[in-house]
Amino acid sequence: MRGAVLLVLVQVSGAFGSEPERLLKVVQQRGFPAVELVTLYHTTNGKREKVEVTAFEKPTQLPSAGPFEVWVRCKGGTVVKSLDALAVNAGVTHELKVGDLFGTVEVFGDNLPRAGKIVLTAPLDPGPGEKNHVSVQTATDYRVAMCVPPGVYAVWVVPANGGRAQRVEDHVRVHAGRNVRVGDRCRSHPTGTGHSAPGAPTMADSPT
């Protein structure tokens, strides 16, 4: 009996001394590339700390309330910043919903050169191979959905033969949870938000 009382006291004491739960749950989006990695950065007293999440079946315990910078890598793509300052209160499970953070762009290769790389950039970016170029997302072939935050992008094709990159769209508007198809001639309802380079393919937008 004495041992049982002691055991109860230890368990209660441990519960009161434990850290409060602050959980992050990644919610995948149907029809989008699967999330492979979520990285959270938090700066405390000048020290930058990192939390990596690669298993998404269960929520992940966070070490503090944040705020966190959140970076996400979807399958086949590069890591993209999705949130600047995520704060998670004690006792809360925050759902990181991919469909609320990203839309996708899929480039079809009709009438375009064989691609070595497809690149999405800001509209005024000088393009791959040029000074001050910054890519937002890339793919290694056509018909690959690329996850990007909502916004406006230019689309570049880097030819497989090593030729100079071609800008095939200069104003692709991406909405969260939706897929933009560049050059999909099977779609008959272009969005009207894109401006194609001469001879470039058409563009359409659809829900996933």
Disulfide bonds with the S-S distance in Angstrom:
none
